[in-house]
Amino acid sequence: MKDLNQQQWREELAKDTDAVIIDVRTEFEIAEGYIPNAIHLDIMNAGLFMDGANKLDKEKNYFVYCKAGGRSAQACMIMESIGFKNTYNLMGGFSQWVGETTI
């Protein structure tokens, strides 16, 4: 797992056209807005999170975010423990996101 600030996260994401964005927040939080094209895997629902994660290609680069950066760091660690090669945690999370969002 690599912790990246907002600028680093955007720069690394822009370099990889095959990267996957994962939003690990709850449905309630997503209703406040989300980053376009993100896959929703609510980490608070462990079973669904694991089912969804296990269906993903472990070789791709995954850019993971939550509201503040804690749950996404946890998600990255879990993903790496089950074989994901490259996970990137958005430090500060969606609460500090400045850019295109969908509401």
N, C-alpha and C positions, 0 to 999 in steps of 0.2 A: 504494500500500500504506500502510496505517496500522498502526503498532505500538500495541497496546492492552494494558494490564495486565489482570489477572484481572477486576477489578471493572468496568472500562470495557468489556471484551469481553462480559461477561454483560449489562450494561445495553444496549449496542448491539444485541446479539442478541435480547434481549427485545422491543425496539421493532419488529422486523421479522419478521412471521409467515411471510414468504416466503424468509427467509434460508436459506443452505445451509452446513452445517458439513462441513469436509473434514479428515480425519485422514491425514496424510502419512507416518505411521510404518510400520515393517515389520510383517509378520504376527506375528512373535515379540513385538514390543512391544504389539500390540493384544491379545494373549492375557493381558496384565497388566491389561486394562481399557480402556474407551473411553467417550467421551461419547455418550449415546444419540442415535440418528438421524444419526450422522456417516457420510459417504460415505468409503470407504477408497480413497485413491490414493497408493500407496507411491512417494514421490519417489526412492527408491533404485533403482527400476526405471523408468528414464527413458522408455522406449517406452510402457509401460502407463500411466504418469502422463500423458504427452502425449495418448495416445488417449482416456483418460478425461476429461481436461480439455477437449479439443476437442468433446466431446459435450454439454458443459454450456452453459446459457444465460449468455452473457457479460454480460447486463444485471443479473443478480441480485447480491445481496451475499453474499460468501463469507467465512466465518469459518474460518480455517485454523490447525491446531495440529499440533505434533509433541511430542517428549519434553521439549525444553528451549527451543524457540523459534527455533533456527537454521535447520533444514530448512524450517520453515513460512514463515520470512521469504524463503528462497530460492524456495519454491513460489509465494508471492505475487508475487515479481518476475517469475518465468517466466509466470505467468498474466496479469499485466498486459502483458507484452511481446507476448502473442498476442491482446490485445484485451479482457481482462476490465476492467470499469469500477471495481469496488469490492472490494478484498480487505483483510481484517483479520487481522493476525498476532497470535496469543496469546503475548505475552512470558512467558517462564518455562515455557511449555508444560504438557503433561499432568502432568509431575512435580510441579507446584505446584497442580494443579487440586484445588479443594475443592468438592465438590458431587456431584450424581448421576452415577454411572458404572455401566457394565455390565461384568461380568466373565464 
